């Protein structure tokens, strides 16, 4: 969805791009701390996922109408993006944070860039840089510290599996985003705004069948929920999740990458894990052990190296119509996880 070679951008444009990238990281990072009180108040993780995706899809309907040609041109991409990048990621992530700390769930999800490099190397059989391989090793080592493997994995095993599932679904996001940006097959490249809008709509339809929202305890949204002992209106947290942590997060993230290089935007996006951990610490009272904090730093360092390592050969990247660009699988591995 983004060019491997960026056009010249003014200093003011880059500053705006950096600001939007920071806003996106903060917005995405705030989803877990806002969702966990709703889950602890009685909502099922799948119900919270449905509320988030369905609410965001409703807000994004105007963009879906604007890019309705995608239904004809890229139906497979839209379905895959909705199943993996939207429904799969969100459902697994919320299920994970219902059983393990928010920061741990998000740090495990940040193994996705490393898994993408594995896809590139072993599935597509393309070489990756030594720096990227070093990033994978660091990320896995940091994860071992986060879950404290020497203690027999003290965290909830099911929660860890859900977090790894979210990371695997993120791989689908990277691969499908790369596929959607390819205009070499004679079809126009898929505009990222349209893909996001229809991904949310597809995810909402799938989650409606799975979550059965008519069985939800809707009273939770009309009452007060506890955020580390402080009563907060449930509907207020839902509004944050839908408008800020989903709609604003996606839109500011896409615009920021267009103004910055994928490498820079990816590095800034790594702050999402830090922001989520800090917010969970402040708002939910979730304290991590010192070794887990060190492991989290190592995971982020590994993600930084994996995402910022440039491909050995930069392919030519013609600009397609609609503002989308051609991108190689190695470039997809550089983009931040969302």
C-alpha positions in Angstrom: 0.0 0.0 0.0 3.0 2.3 0.3 5.9 3.2 -2.0 9.3 1.8 -1.4 10.7 5.1 -2.5 9.0 8.1 -1.0 8.5 11.3 -2.9 10.1 14.5 -1.5 8.0 15.7 1.5 8.4 19.1 3.1 9.6 19.4 6.7 6.1 20.5 7.6 4.6 17.4 5.9 7.0 15.1 7.7 6.2 16.8 11.0 2.5 16.3 10.4 3.2 12.7 9.5 5.2 12.0 12.6 2.4 13.6 14.7 -0.3 11.5 13.1 1.9 8.3 13.6 2.2 9.1 17.3 -1.6 9.7 17.5 -2.2 6.4 15.8 0.1 4.5 18.2 -1.5 6.1 21.2 -5.0 5.3 19.8 -4.2 1.7 19.1 -2.5 1.3 22.4 -5.5 2.4 24.3 -7.8 -0.3 23.0 -6.8 -3.0 25.5 -7.0 -0.9 28.7 -10.4 0.3 27.6 -11.7 -3.1 26.7 -10.6 -5.1 29.7 -13.0 -3.4 32.2 -15.9 -4.2 29.9 -14.8 -7.8 29.8 -14.3 -8.0 33.5 -17.8 -6.5 34.0 -19.4 -9.4 32.2 -19.1 -8.9 28.4 -17.5 -11.8 26.5 -14.3 -10.9 24.6 -16.0 -11.8 21.4 -18.9 -9.4 22.2 -16.5 -6.6 22.8 -14.8 -7.4 19.5 -18.1 -7.3 17.7 -19.0 -4.0 19.3 -15.6 -2.5 18.2 -15.7 -3.8 14.7 -19.4 -3.2 14.0 -19.3 0.3 15.4 -16.2 1.2 13.4 -17.7 -0.3 10.3 -20.8 1.9 10.7 -18.7 5.0 11.0 -16.7 3.9 7.9 -19.7 3.3 5.7 -19.2 6.6 3.6 -15.6 5.4 2.7 -17.0 2.0 1.8 -19.5 3.6 -0.6 -16.8 5.8 -2.1 -14.6 2.7 -2.9 -17.4 0.4 -3.8 -15.5 -0.7 -7.0 -13.4 -2.8 -4.8 -16.3 -5.3 -4.4 -15.9 -6.1 -8.0 -12.1 -5.7 -8.4 -10.8 -7.3 -5.2 -13.4 -9.5 -3.5 -10.9 -12.1 -2.3 -8.7 -9.4 -0.8 -11.6 -7.8 1.1 -12.8 -11.1 2.5 -9.3 -12.2 3.6 -8.5 -8.8 5.1 -11.8 -8.8 7.0 -11.3 -12.4 8.4 -7.6 -12.0 9.4 -6.6 -8.4 9.8 -9.9 -7.3 11.4 -11.9 -10.2 12.9 -9.0 -12.6 13.6 -6.7 -10.0 15.1 -9.2 -8.3 17.3 -10.9 -11.5 18.5 -7.7 -13.2 19.5 -6.3 -10.0 21.1 -9.3 -9.4 23.3 -9.5 -13.0 24.2 -5.9 -12.9 25.2 -6.2 -9.8 27.4 -9.1 -11.4 29.2 -6.6 -13.9 30.6 -3.2 -12.2 30.6 -2.0 -8.6 31.2 -2.6 -6.1 28.4 1.1 -5.4 27.9 2.0 -9.0 27.6 -0.7 -9.7 25.1 0.4 -6.8 22.9 4.1 -7.6 23.2 3.4 -11.2 22.0 1.3 -9.8 19.1 4.4 -7.8 18.1 6.1 -11.0 17.1 4.1 -10.5 13.8 7.0 -8.7 12.0 9.3 -11.6 12.8 6.7 -14.1 11.6 6.4 -12.2 8.3 10.1 -12.5 7.8 9.7 -16.2 8.3 7.0 -16.2 5.6 9.3 -14.3 3.2 12.2 -16.6 3.8 10.7 -20.1 4.0 7.4 -19.8 2.1 8.3 -17.3 -0.6 11.9 -18.5 -0.5 13.4 -15.0 -0.7 16.5 -13.9 1.2 16.3 -11.6 4.2 19.0 -9.4 5.7 21.1 -10.4 8.6 19.8 -7.5 10.5 16.2 -8.8 10.0 17.3 -12.2 11.3 19.0 -10.6 14.3 15.7 -8.8 15.0 13.8 -12.2 15.0 16.3 -13.7 17.5 16.0 -10.7 19.8 12.2 -10.7 19.6 12.0 -14.4 20.5 14.5 -14.0 23.3 12.6 -11.0 24.7 9.3 -13.0 24.5 11.0 -15.7 26.6 11.6 -13.1 29.3 8.1 -11.8 29.1 6.5 -15.2 29.6 9.3 -16.3 32.0 9.8 -19.7 30.3 12.3 -20.7 33.0 9.4 -20.9 35.5 7.4 -23.2 33.2 5.5 -20.3 31.7 3.8 -18.7 34.6 1.2 -16.9 32.4 -2.1 -18.5 31.4 -1.4 -20.9 28.5 -4.7 -20.3 26.7 -4.1 -16.6 26.9 -0.6 -17.0 25.4 -2.1 -19.1 22.5 -4.7 -16.4 21.8 -1.9 -13.7 21.7 0.1 -15.9 19.3 -3.1 -16.3 17.3 -3.3 -12.5 17.0 0.3 -12.4 15.9 -0.4 -15.0 13.2 -3.4 -13.0 12.0 -1.2 -9.9 11.8 0.9 -11.9 9.3 -2.2 -12.2 7.1 -2.6 -8.4 7.4 1.0 -7.8 6.1 0.7 -10.4 3.3 -2.7 -9.2 2.1 -1.7 -5.6 2.3 1.2 -6.4 0.0 -1.0 -8.3 -2.3 -3.6 -5.4 -2.4 -0.9 -2.9 -3.3 0.2 -4.9 -6.4 -1.1 -3.4 -9.7 1.1 -5.6 -11.9 -1.7 -8.1 -12.6 -3.6 -5.6 -14.7 -6.0 -4.5 -11.9 -5.7 -1.2 -10.2 -4.1 -1.2 -6.8 -6.5 -1.3 -3.9 -6.8 2.0 -2.1 -6.0 1.3 1.6 -8.9 3.4 2.9 -11.3 1.2 0.9 -9.6 -2.0 2.1 -9.9 -0.8 5.7 -13.6 0.1 5.3 -14.6 -3.1 3.7 -12.4 -5.1 6.0 -14.3 -3.7 8.9 -17.6 -4.4 7.2 -16.6 -8.0 6.4 -15.3 -8.5 9.9 -18.5 -7.2 11.4 -20.6 -9.6 9.3 -18.5 -12.6 10.3 -18.4 -11.6 13.9 -22.2 -11.2 14.0 -22.6 -14.9 13.2 -19.9 -15.9 15.7 -20.6 -13.5 18.6 -24.4 -13.7 18.5 -24.7 -10.1 19.9 -28.4 -10.6 20.6 -27.3 -12.8 23.6 -25.0 -10.0 24.9 -25.6 -8.5 28.3 -26.3 -5.0 27.0 -26.8 -3.7 30.6 -23.1 -3.5 31.0 -22.9 -0.7 28.5 -25.7 1.3 30.3 -24.1 1.0 33.7 -20.8 1.6 35.4 -17.7 -0.6 35.1 -14.7 -0.7 37.4 -11.3 0.6 36.1 -9.0 -0.4 38.9 -11.6 0.6 41.5 -12.8 3.8 39.7 -16.4 3.6 38.3 -16.5 4.5 34.6 -19.6 4.5 32.3 -19.4 1.5 30.0 -20.7 3.4 27.0 -17.8 5.9 27.4 -15.2 3.1 27.1 -17.1 1.7 24.1 -17.0 5.1 22.4 -13.3 5.3 23.0 -12.7 1.8 21.5 -14.8 2.5 18.4 -14.0 6.1 17.6 -10.4 6.5 18.9 -8.9 3.0 19.1 -10.3 1.8 15.8 -11.5 4.5 13.4 -9.0 7.3 14.3 -6.2 4.8 14.8 -6.6 3.3 11.3 -7.1 6.5 9.5 -4.2 8.4 11.1 -2.0 5.4 10.7 -2.6 5.2 6.9 -2.1 8.9 6.4 1.1 9.0 8.5 2.7 6.2 6.4 1.9 8.2 3.2 3.8 11.2 4.6 6.7 9.2 6.2 8.7 6.2 4.9 7.4 2.8 6.0 10.5 2.4 8.1 9.9 5.5 10.1 6.2 4.9 10.5 7.0 1.3 11.6 9.4 2.5 14.3 6.9 4.9 15.7 4.2 2.2 15.7 6.4 0.2 18.0 5.4 2.7 20.7 1.9 1.1 20.7 3.1 -1.7 22.9 4.8 0.7 25.3 1.7 3.0 25.4 -0.6 0.0 26.1 1.7 -1.3 28.9 1.9 2.1 30.5 -1.8 2.7 30.3 -2.6 -0.7 31.7 -0.2 0.1 34.6 -1.7 3.5 35.3 -5.4 2.7 34.6 -5.7 -1.0 35.5 -2.9 -1.4 38.1 -1.3 -4.2 36.0 2.3 -4.3 37.2 4.9 -6.3 35.3 8.0 -7.8 36.9 11.3 -6.2 36.2 12.4 -9.1 34.0 9.2 -8.9 32.0 9.8 -5.1 31.4 13.3 -5.9 30.2 11.9 -8.6 28.0 9.4 -6.2 26.5 12.2 -3.7 25.7 14.1 -6.6 23.9 10.9 -7.5 22.0 10.5 -3.9 20.8 14.2 -3.7 19.9 13.8 -6.9 17.8 10.7 -5.5 16.1 12.6 -2.2 15.5 15.5 -4.0 13.8 13.3 -6.4 11.8 11.1 -3.6 10.5 13.8 -1.1 9.8 16.1 -3.4 7.9 15.9 -2.5 4.2 15.6 -5.2 1.5 18.8 -6.0 -0.3 17.5 -4.7 -3.6 15.0 -1.9 -3.7 12.6 -2.8 -6.5 11.2 -0.1 -8.7 8.0 1.2 -7.4 5.7 2.9 -9.9 2.9 5.0 -8.4 -0.5 3.6 -9.2 -3.7 5.5 -9.5 -5.6 6.4 -6.4 -2.5 7.0 -4.3 -1.6 3.4 -3.8 1.9 2.1 -4.5 3.7 -1.2 -5.4 5.4 -2.8 -2.4 7.6 -5.9 -2.1 7.0 -8.6 0.5 10.2 -7.5 2.3 8.8 -4.0 2.5 5.6 -5.4 4.0 7.7 -6.8 6.8 8.9 -3.3 7.6 5.4 -1.9 8.2 4.3 -1.7 11.8 1.7 -4.1 13.1 -1.7 -2.8 13.7 
